[in-house]
Amino acid sequence: MTFEEKLQEYAKVAIKIGVRLRKGQKLQISCPIECVEFGRVLAKQGYDAGASDVIMDFHDEVSNLIRYENAPDSAFETYPNYNVVKSNELLDEDVAFIAIAATNPELLKSVDVKRISTWNKVSSTAMSRRRNALMKNENKWLVVTAPTKVIAKKIFPNATDDEAVKLQWDAIFKAVRVDNGDGVANWEQHIQNLKKYVNFLNDNKFKTLHYTTKDGATDLTIELPKEHIWAGGGDTTTKDEYFCANLPTEEVYTMPHKNKVNGIVKNSKPFNYNGNLIDGFTLTFKDGKIVDFTADTGYDVLKEMLTMDDGASYLGEVALVPNDSPISNSNLTYFNTLFDENASCHLAFGKAYPTNLINGSSMTDKQLEEKGANMSLIHEDFMIGSPDLDILGTTYDGKEIQIFKNGNFTF
């Protein structure tokens, strides 16, 4: 296949498998200006699928950096209401959302972390309806990526700019299963394969998961809510429409009980948090809360994130990804959570997905909390998987089952 054929196939998979756009539905594409060409291909595929309109939402992270470095403090203390109004109108119109995630992982390393934290809290609070709606699957949504020269050079530092971009495209095409053959058919099969893991985990009704590594750096026990649900490969909206929120995806995931996580865990890949890298960190949990932490890189950024609100220092997601999977086997670090989380078992700071509880999408925040779900302004995934990770599951009837051995599923 030529590059153009793979690009078109990637966009087709995003439209037909990702948001599964229906005829007459509107589509919004959030697109960094560096990824404009891919954004345009997505837009054309959207119209080909019958979109009634495609709304392009371009943004420029370099302009964002200029704002952080030059705007007065007051610019970060309030969030424009017109953005909230626009967002709410799109939600009300049942628009499908695609976001192209391609953030320079070191863009904001010179910016005062308190300024970043203030803006993150203000904007997250103002846009809480959108976050809650998407986490409850009220609208179909999708996250994809495309190369930028900065990120490509970070992944392939010994290549020229153009070579690095080409190499990143090749890696993306392979990860999203469009490098050889019918991408849509490949994804339909992949989704069915992930459902086998989902069904096994749901059928066994695990109470706890015990994570260990041979070096002792990770020794963590996570208890799951009694009414938890595992998901993977895709999900269903509140309007009963199936979609797949991440391309690529290799994970199956559920929620931990907010107050029942104990032990220590060490990250295994760098964590890109809004233009800052956090790496070499360990977290110590007691009764669900992070009570101590260290970090070789990004300590102050991690500290600010964990104090964003009361729920930021608790977990909202537990996800299983085999070490023997396409993205992991590429032996690349993408400095992009969408890809790195699908190469590694991961956890998430902050808010839990209501969809990981029986009837969770119809519950109030209070009802969700009573069931063990964490509430927060953030939801940030970080990677903990490794070739020596073991996970022992204990069911609610006391049966022990080895779920992971040496980084991979045992079933």
C-alpha positions as CSV (number, residue, x, y, z in Angstrom):
1,M,0.0,0.0,0.0
2,T,1.2,3.5,-0.7
3,F,1.4,6.2,2.0
4,E,-1.7,7.9,0.7
5,E,-3.7,4.6,0.8
6,K,-2.6,4.0,4.4
7,L,-3.5,7.5,5.4
8,Q,-7.0,7.2,3.8
9,E,-7.4,3.8,5.5
10,Y,-6.4,5.3,8.9
11,A,-9.0,8.1,8.5
12,K,-11.6,5.6,7.3
13,V,-11.0,3.4,10.4
14,A,-11.4,6.5,12.6
15,I,-14.7,7.4,11.1
16,K,-16.2,3.9,10.7
17,I,-14.7,2.1,13.7
18,G,-13.8,5.0,16.1
19,V,-16.8,7.3,16.2
20,R,-18.9,5.1,13.8
21,L,-20.4,8.2,12.3
22,R,-23.9,7.8,11.2
23,K,-25.4,9.6,8.2
24,G,-26.6,13.1,9.1
25,Q,-24.5,13.4,12.3
26,K,-22.2,16.3,12.9
27,L,-18.5,15.8,13.6
28,Q,-16.0,18.0,15.4
29,I,-12.3,17.5,14.8
30,S,-9.9,19.0,17.3
31,C,-6.6,19.4,15.4
32,P,-3.1,20.9,16.2
33,I,-2.0,23.1,13.3
34,E,1.0,20.8,12.8
35,C,-1.5,18.0,11.9
36,V,-3.7,19.9,9.5
37,E,-3.2,17.6,6.6
38,F,-4.5,14.6,8.6
39,G,-7.3,16.7,9.9
40,R,-8.4,17.5,6.4
41,V,-8.3,13.8,5.4
42,L,-10.5,13.0,8.5
43,A,-12.9,15.7,7.5
44,K,-13.2,14.4,3.9
45,Q,-13.8,10.8,5.2
46,G,-16.4,12.3,7.6
47,Y,-18.3,13.8,4.7
48,D,-18.0,10.7,2.7
49,A,-19.7,8.8,5.6
50,G,-22.6,11.2,5.5
51,A,-21.7,13.9,8.0
52,S,-24.1,16.8,7.9
53,D,-21.2,19.1,8.9
54,V,-17.6,18.8,10.0
55,I,-16.5,21.5,12.5
56,M,-12.7,22.0,12.5
57,D,-11.2,23.2,15.8
58,F,-7.6,24.1,15.2
59,H,-5.1,25.0,18.0
60,D,-1.5,25.9,18.2
61,E,0.6,24.8,21.1
62,V,3.4,27.3,20.4
63,S,0.9,30.1,20.7
64,N,-0.2,28.5,24.0
65,L,3.4,28.6,25.2
66,I,3.6,32.3,24.2
67,R,0.5,32.9,26.3
68,Y,2.0,31.2,29.3
69,E,5.2,33.2,29.1
70,N,3.7,36.6,28.4
71,A,0.0,36.9,29.5
72,P,-0.8,38.5,32.9
73,D,-1.8,36.2,35.8
74,S,-5.4,37.4,35.4
75,A,-5.6,35.6,32.0
76,F,-5.4,32.2,33.7
77,E,-7.9,32.9,36.5
78,T,-11.1,32.8,34.4
79,Y,-12.3,30.7,31.5
80,P,-14.2,32.3,28.6
81,N,-17.9,31.5,28.8
82,Y,-18.2,31.5,25.1
83,N,-16.1,28.4,24.9
84,V,-18.4,26.7,27.4
85,V,-21.5,27.7,25.5
86,K,-20.1,26.3,22.3
87,S,-19.1,23.1,23.9
88,N,-22.5,22.6,25.5
89,E,-24.3,23.3,22.2
90,L,-22.2,20.6,20.5
91,L,-23.0,18.1,23.2
92,D,-26.7,19.0,22.9
93,E,-26.6,18.5,19.1
94,D,-25.2,14.9,19.6
95,V,-22.0,15.8,17.8
96,A,-19.3,13.1,17.5
97,F,-15.8,14.3,18.6
98,I,-12.4,13.4,17.3
99,A,-9.3,14.8,19.0
100,I,-5.8,14.5,17.4
101,A,-3.5,14.3,20.4
102,A,0.1,15.4,19.5
103,T,1.5,17.5,22.3
104,N,5.2,18.3,22.6
105,P,6.1,16.5,25.8
106,E,8.6,19.2,26.9
107,L,6.7,22.3,25.6
108,L,6.0,23.8,29.0
109,K,9.1,22.7,30.9
110,S,10.2,26.3,31.4
111,V,6.8,27.6,32.6
112,D,5.9,28.2,36.2
113,V,4.1,25.0,37.3
114,K,1.7,27.0,39.4
115,R,0.6,29.0,36.4
116,I,-0.1,25.8,34.5
117,S,-1.9,24.3,37.5
118,T,-4.1,27.3,37.9
119,W,-5.2,27.2,34.3
120,N,-5.8,23.5,34.3
121,K,-8.1,23.8,37.3
122,V,-10.0,26.8,36.0
123,S,-10.5,25.3,32.5
124,S,-11.3,21.8,33.9
125,T,-13.9,23.2,36.2
126,A,-15.5,25.3,33.5
127,M,-15.6,22.4,31.0
128,S,-16.8,19.8,33.6
129,R,-20.1,19.1,31.7
130,R,-18.1,18.1,28.6
131,R,-15.8,15.9,30.6
132,N,-18.6,14.2,32.5
133,A,-20.7,13.7,29.3
134,L,-17.9,12.0,27.4
135,M,-16.9,9.9,30.4
136,K,-20.5,8.7,30.7
137,N,-20.5,8.1,26.9
138,E,-23.4,10.5,26.2
139,N,-21.6,11.3,22.9
140,K,-19.3,9.3,20.7
141,W,-15.7,10.4,21.0
142,L,-12.3,9.3,19.7
143,V,-8.6,10.1,20.3
144,V,-6.0,9.5,17.5
145,T,-2.6,10.9,16.8
146,A,-0.4,12.1,13.9
147,P,3.3,12.9,13.7
148,T,4.8,16.3,14.3
149,K,8.5,17.0,13.7
150,V,9.2,17.7,17.4
151,I,7.6,14.5,18.6
152,A,9.0,12.4,15.7
153,K,12.6,13.6,16.6
154,K,12.0,12.8,20.2
155,I,11.1,9.2,19.2
156,F,13.8,8.9,16.5
157,P,16.6,11.3,17.6
158,N,19.1,9.9,15.1
159,A,17.0,10.5,12.0
160,T,16.6,13.7,10.1
161,D,13.3,15.6,10.6
162,D,11.7,14.2,7.4
163,E,13.0,10.7,8.1
164,A,11.7,10.8,11.7
165,V,8.2,11.9,10.6
166,K,8.1,9.1,8.0
167,L,9.2,6.6,10.7
168,Q,6.5,7.8,13.1
169,W,3.9,7.5,10.4
170,D,5.0,3.9,9.7
171,A,4.8,3.1,13.4
172,I,1.3,4.7,13.6
173,F,0.0,2.8,10.6
174,K,1.2,-0.5,12.0
175,A,-0.2,0.2,15.5
176,V,-3.7,1.1,14.1
177,R,-3.7,-2.0,11.8
178,V,-3.9,-0.2,8.5
179,D,-0.4,-1.1,7.1
180,N,-1.6,-4.2,5.4
181,G,-5.1,-4.9,4.1
182,D,-8.6,-3.8,5.1
183,G,-8.2,-1.7,8.3
184,V,-11.9,-1.8,9.1
185,A,-12.0,-5.6,8.9
186,N,-8.8,-5.8,11.0
187,W,-10.4,-3.7,13.7
188,E,-13.6,-5.7,13.8
189,Q,-11.5,-8.8,14.4
190,H,-9.3,-7.0,17.0
191,I,-12.3,-5.8,18.9
192,Q,-13.6,-9.4,19.1
193,N,-10.3,-10.6,20.4
194,L,-10.3,-8.0,23.2
195,K,-13.8,-9.0,24.2
196,K,-12.4,-12.5,25.1
197,Y,-10.3,-10.9,27.9
198,V,-13.3,-8.7,28.9
199,N,-15.6,-11.6,29.2
200,F,-13.1,-13.7,31.2
201,L,-12.5,-10.8,33.7
202,N,-16.2,-10.1,34.1
203,D,-17.2,-13.7,34.4
204,N,-14.7,-14.2,37.3
205,K,-15.8,-11.2,39.3
206,F,-12.5,-10.3,40.8
207,K,-12.3,-8.6,44.2
208,T,-8.6,-7.8,44.3
209,L,-5.7,-7.5,42.0
210,H,-2.2,-7.9,43.5
211,Y,0.6,-6.4,41.3
212,T,4.2,-7.4,41.9
213,T,7.6,-7.1,40.1
214,K,10.6,-9.1,40.8
215,D,12.7,-6.1,42.0
216,G,10.0,-5.2,44.5
217,A,9.6,-1.7,43.1
218,T,5.9,-2.5,42.6
219,D,3.9,-4.3,45.3
220,L,0.3,-3.0,45.0
221,T,-3.1,-4.4,46.0
222,I,-6.1,-2.9,44.3
223,E,-9.6,-3.8,45.4
224,L,-12.4,-3.4,42.8
225,P,-16.0,-2.3,43.6
226,K,-18.4,-5.2,43.8
227,E,-20.4,-4.0,40.8
228,H,-17.5,-3.1,38.6
229,I,-17.5,-3.8,34.9
230,W,-14.5,-4.5,32.6
231,A,-14.6,-3.0,29.2
232,G,-12.3,-3.0,26.2
233,G,-12.2,-2.6,22.4
234,G,-15.2,-0.3,22.4
235,D,-18.2,0.8,24.4
236,T,-21.8,1.8,24.0
237,T,-23.3,5.3,24.3
238,T,-26.3,6.1,26.5
239,K,-28.2,6.1,23.1
240,D,-27.1,2.5,22.5
241,E,-24.5,3.3,19.7
242,Y,-21.3,1.4,19.7
243,F,-17.9,3.2,19.2
244,C,-14.2,2.8,20.0
245,A,-12.7,5.8,21.9
246,N,-9.0,5.1,21.2
247,L,-7.1,4.2,18.1
248,P,-5.0,2.3,18.8
249,T,-6.3,0.3,21.8
250,E,-4.9,-2.8,23.3
251,E,-6.4,-2.4,26.8
252,V,-9.1,-3.8,28.9
253,Y,-10.0,-1.7,31.9
254,T,-12.2,-1.1,34.9
255,M,-12.3,1.1,38.0
256,P,-10.6,0.5,41.3
257,H,-12.4,1.2,44.6
258,K,-11.4,4.7,45.6
259,N,-10.5,3.9,49.2
260,K,-9.1,0.4,48.8
261,V,-5.7,0.7,47.1
262,N,-2.6,-0.1,49.2
263,G,1.1,-0.5,48.5
264,I,3.7,1.0,46.2
265,V,4.0,1.2,42.4
266,K,6.7,2.5,40.1
267,N,6.1,3.9,36.6
268,S,7.6,2.1,33.6
269,K,7.4,4.8,30.9
270,P,7.6,8.6,30.9
271,F,4.3,10.4,31.6
272,N,3.5,13.4,29.4
273,Y,1.3,15.7,31.4
274,N,0.1,18.7,29.4
275,G,3.6,19.5,27.9
276,N,5.7,18.4,30.9
277,L,7.4,15.0,31.3
278,I,7.2,13.2,34.7
279,D,9.4,10.1,35.0
280,G,11.2,7.8,37.5
281,F,8.4,8.2,40.0
282,T,7.0,5.9,42.7
283,L,3.7,6.3,44.5
284,T,2.8,5.0,47.9
285,F,-0.9,4.3,48.6
286,K,-2.8,3.9,51.9
287,D,-6.5,3.3,51.9
288,G,-6.7,4.6,48.3
289,K,-4.8,7.9,48.8
290,I,-1.3,8.6,47.6
291,V,0.5,9.4,50.9
292,D,4.0,9.6,49.5
293,F,5.7,10.0,46.2
294,T,9.1,10.5,44.5
295,A,10.1,11.5,41.0
296,D,13.4,11.8,39.2
297,T,11.9,14.2,36.6
298,G,8.9,16.5,37.0
299,Y,8.5,16.3,40.8
300,D,7.0,19.7,41.1
301,V,4.6,19.1,38.2
302,L,3.5,15.8,39.8
303,K,3.0,17.5,43.1
304,E,0.8,20.2,41.6
305,M,-1.2,17.6,39.7
306,L,-1.8,15.5,42.8
307,T,-3.2,18.6,44.6
308,M,-5.5,19.7,41.8
309,D,-8.5,18.6,43.9
310,D,-9.4,16.0,46.6
311,G,-9.7,13.2,44.0
312,A,-6.5,13.8,42.1
313,S,-4.4,11.8,44.6
314,Y,-6.7,8.7,44.2
315,L,-7.1,6.3,41.3
316,G,-9.8,6.2,38.7
317,E,-8.8,3.5,36.3
318,V,-7.0,0.1,36.2
319,A,-6.1,-1.1,32.8
320,L,-4.4,-4.4,31.6
321,V,-2.3,-4.5,28.5
322,P,-0.1,-7.5,27.6
323,N,3.6,-6.8,27.2
324,D,3.5,-9.0,24.0
325,S,1.4,-6.6,21.9
326,P,2.2,-4.6,18.8
327,I,3.0,-1.2,20.4
328,S,5.1,-2.8,23.1
329,N,6.9,-5.0,20.6
330,S,7.9,-1.9,18.6
331,N,10.3,-1.1,21.5
332,L,9.5,2.6,21.1
333,T,8.5,5.2,23.6
334,Y,6.1,7.6,21.9
335,F,5.9,10.3,24.6
336,N,2.2,10.2,23.9
337,T,-0.1,8.7,26.4
338,L,-2.5,7.3,23.7
339,F,0.3,5.1,22.4
340,D,2.4,4.5,25.5
341,E,-0.6,3.4,27.6
342,N,-1.4,0.8,24.9
343,A,2.0,-0.7,25.3
344,S,1.8,-1.1,29.0
345,C,-0.5,-1.9,31.9
346,H,-1.5,1.4,33.4
347,L,-3.5,3.2,36.1
348,A,-5.0,6.6,36.1
349,F,-5.0,9.5,38.5
350,G,-8.4,11.1,39.2
351,K,-11.9,10.5,37.9
352,A,-13.3,7.1,37.3
353,Y,-15.4,6.2,34.2
354,P,-19.1,5.8,35.4
355,T,-19.4,3.2,32.6
356,N,-17.2,0.8,34.6
357,L,-20.1,0.3,37.1
358,I,-23.4,-1.5,36.5
359,N,-25.9,1.3,35.6
360,G,-23.1,3.9,36.3
361,S,-24.0,6.2,33.5
362,S,-27.4,6.9,35.1
363,M,-26.0,7.6,38.6
364,T,-25.3,10.9,40.3
365,D,-21.8,11.7,41.5
366,K,-23.0,11.0,45.0
367,Q,-24.3,7.6,44.0
368,L,-21.1,6.7,42.1
369,E,-19.0,7.7,45.2
370,E,-21.1,5.5,47.4
371,K,-20.3,2.6,45.1
372,G,-16.5,3.3,45.3
373,A,-15.9,5.5,42.3
374,N,-13.5,8.4,42.5
375,M,-14.5,12.0,41.5
376,S,-11.9,14.5,40.2
377,L,-11.3,17.3,37.7
378,I,-8.6,15.2,36.1
379,H,-8.2,11.7,34.5
380,E,-4.5,11.1,33.7
381,D,-3.1,7.7,32.7
382,F,0.4,6.6,33.7
383,M,2.2,3.4,32.7
384,I,3.3,0.7,35.1
385,G,3.6,-2.5,32.9
386,S,6.9,-4.3,32.4
387,P,8.1,-7.8,31.2
388,D,8.3,-9.0,34.9
389,L,4.9,-7.8,36.1
390,D,2.7,-10.4,37.7
391,I,-0.9,-9.9,38.7
392,L,-2.7,-12.3,41.0
393,G,-6.5,-11.9,41.1
394,T,-8.7,-13.0,44.0
395,T,-12.4,-13.5,43.2
396,Y,-15.2,-12.5,45.6
397,D,-15.6,-16.2,46.5
398,G,-12.0,-16.5,47.5
399,K,-10.5,-18.2,44.4
400,E,-7.0,-17.1,43.4
401,I,-6.2,-16.8,39.6
402,Q,-2.9,-15.8,38.0
403,I,-4.1,-13.1,35.6
404,F,-0.7,-11.9,34.4
405,K,2.7,-13.7,34.5
406,N,5.9,-12.1,33.2
407,G,3.9,-9.2,31.7
408,N,1.3,-11.2,29.8
409,F,-2.1,-12.6,30.2
410,T,-2.2,-16.3,31.3
411,F,-5.4,-17.2,29.5
